[in-house]
Amino acid sequence: MSRIGNSPVKIPEGVTVEVKDSLVTVKGKLGELTQEFSGIDIKVEDGSVVLERPSDENKHKSKHGLYRALINNMVEGVTNGWTKELELVGVGYRASNQGQKLDLALGFSHNIVLDIAPEVKIETISEKGKNPIVKLTSHDKQLVGQVAAKIRGFRKPEPYKGKGVKFVGEQLRRKAGKSA
């Protein structure tokens, strides 16, 4: 029995959810998201979205909770939005942005310039004495996570000093260095 799949998704005020064939469209104040679904019955009933599976086969069970979570993330995204913050730890590591272009100095011989999708709002925070922070905001959770993972992939945190690009609040597994 899927506990997540059985709970309905409440639709807040100002958000509309439309189900046509296998396509679900969620519209809100921050934007519009669409997702294609298959194998699960999706209904909009009195202010909430209800998902029902046709049988107890494994393929239907696995999609039941997944689709409910995806629809919940879509509703949450168009209502409040999603934010990821990345911290650049290292001497000389800098970040700046001009519009949708992110310019990163991560200790390589050249700067990395990344074009960010127009759906993602980008903000760089640089305070003296603190590590630079890159803040990504959008209504699409998958897109924010993908962009953040791409930025983190340029210089992953290393286990000895912790230098690199990490998520704010991320716990790193540190190693002891050589003992002379």
C-alpha positions in Angstrom: 0.0 0.0 0.0 1.6 3.3 -1.1 1.2 5.8 1.7 2.5 8.7 -0.3 0.4 7.8 -3.4 -2.8 7.6 -1.4 -2.7 11.0 0.1 -4.3 13.7 -2.1 -2.4 16.8 -3.3 -4.2 20.0 -2.0 -4.5 22.7 -4.6 -3.9 26.2 -3.1 -5.8 29.3 -4.2 -4.6 30.8 -7.5 -3.4 27.4 -8.9 -5.2 25.5 -11.6 -4.6 21.8 -12.4 -5.8 20.4 -15.8 -5.7 16.7 -16.8 -6.0 15.9 -20.5 -5.4 12.3 -21.6 -2.0 11.6 -20.1 -0.8 15.2 -19.7 -1.0 17.2 -16.5 -0.7 21.0 -16.6 -0.3 23.1 -13.5 -0.6 26.9 -13.7 0.2 29.4 -10.9 1.5 32.8 -10.1 5.2 31.8 -10.8 4.6 30.0 -14.1 3.3 26.9 -15.8 4.5 23.3 -15.7 3.4 20.3 -17.8 4.3 16.6 -17.2 3.3 13.4 -19.1 2.0 10.5 -17.0 1.0 6.9 -17.9 -0.5 3.9 -16.1 -2.1 5.9 -13.2 -5.6 7.5 -13.1 -5.4 11.2 -12.1 -8.5 13.1 -11.1 -9.1 16.6 -9.8 -11.8 16.5 -7.1 -13.0 19.5 -4.9 -9.7 21.3 -4.5 -7.3 18.3 -4.6 -5.6 15.9 -7.0 -6.3 12.2 -6.4 -4.2 9.4 -7.9 -5.5 5.9 -8.2 -3.7 2.9 -9.6 -5.6 0.3 -11.8 -4.0 -2.8 -10.2 -1.5 -3.9 -7.6 1.2 -4.8 -10.1 4.7 -3.6 -9.4 4.8 -1.2 -12.3 1.7 0.5 -11.1 2.8 0.5 -7.4 6.1 2.1 -8.3 4.5 4.9 -10.4 1.8 5.7 -7.8 4.0 7.4 -5.2 6.3 8.9 -7.8 3.6 10.6 -9.8 2.0 12.0 -6.6 5.4 13.4 -5.5 5.9 14.9 -9.0 2.5 16.6 -9.0 3.1 17.9 -5.5 6.5 19.4 -6.5 4.8 21.0 -9.5 2.1 22.6 -7.3 4.7 23.7 -4.7 6.9 25.1 -7.5 4.2 27.4 -9.1 3.1 28.5 -5.6 6.4 29.2 -3.8 9.2 28.2 -6.1 12.4 26.2 -5.4 15.8 27.5 -4.3 19.2 26.0 -4.3 22.3 27.7 -2.8 25.9 26.8 -3.7 28.9 27.9 -1.8 32.4 28.3 -3.3 35.0 27.2 -0.8 38.6 28.0 -1.7 41.1 30.8 -2.0 40.5 32.9 -5.0 37.2 31.2 -5.9 34.8 33.9 -7.2 31.4 34.0 -8.9 29.6 36.8 -10.7 26.7 37.1 -13.1 25.7 39.4 -15.9 22.0 38.6 -16.6 21.8 34.9 -17.3 25.6 34.3 -17.7 27.4 32.9 -14.7 31.1 33.6 -14.5 33.0 31.3 -12.2 36.7 31.5 -11.2 37.4 28.0 -9.6 41.2 27.9 -9.7 41.6 26.8 -13.3 43.7 28.7 -15.8 40.5 30.1 -17.3 37.1 31.3 -16.0 34.1 29.1 -16.6 31.2 31.0 -18.3 27.8 29.2 -18.1 24.6 30.2 -19.8 21.7 29.6 -17.4 18.2 28.7 -18.7 15.8 31.7 -18.7 13.4 30.0 -16.3 16.1 30.0 -13.6 16.8 33.3 -11.8 20.4 33.6 -10.7 22.0 35.7 -7.9 25.6 35.8 -6.7 26.4 37.0 -3.2 29.9 38.0 -2.4 30.7 39.4 1.1 34.2 40.2 2.3 35.5 37.5 4.6 32.9 35.0 3.5 32.7 32.4 0.7 30.8 33.4 -2.4 27.3 32.0 -2.8 25.4 31.3 -6.0 21.6 31.3 -5.5 19.4 29.6 -8.1 15.6 30.1 -8.0 12.9 28.7 -10.3 9.4 27.2 -10.3 10.8 23.9 -11.9 12.5 21.7 -9.2 14.1 19.4 -11.7 15.6 22.3 -13.7 17.0 24.0 -10.5 18.6 20.7 -9.4 20.1 20.0 -12.8 21.7 23.4 -13.1 23.0 23.2 -9.5 24.5 19.8 -10.1 26.2 21.0 -13.3 27.8 24.0 -11.4 28.8 21.6 -8.6 30.3 19.2 -11.1 32.9 21.8 -12.3 34.8 21.5 -9.0 33.4 18.9 -6.5 34.5 19.4 -2.9 37.7 17.4 -2.2 37.8 15.4 1.1 41.0 16.8 2.7 40.5 20.6 2.9 36.9 20.7 1.6 37.8 23.1 -1.3 35.3 23.2 -4.2 31.7 23.9 -5.0 29.2 22.6 -2.4 25.6 23.0 -1.5 25.0 25.3 1.5 24.5 23.1 4.5 26.0 20.0 2.9 28.0 17.8 5.2 31.3 16.7 3.7 33.1 13.5 4.6 36.6 14.6 5.6 39.7 12.5 5.6 42.8 12.9 7.8 45.9 13.8 5.9 49.3 12.2 6.1 50.9 12.1 9.5 54.6 12.8 9.2 
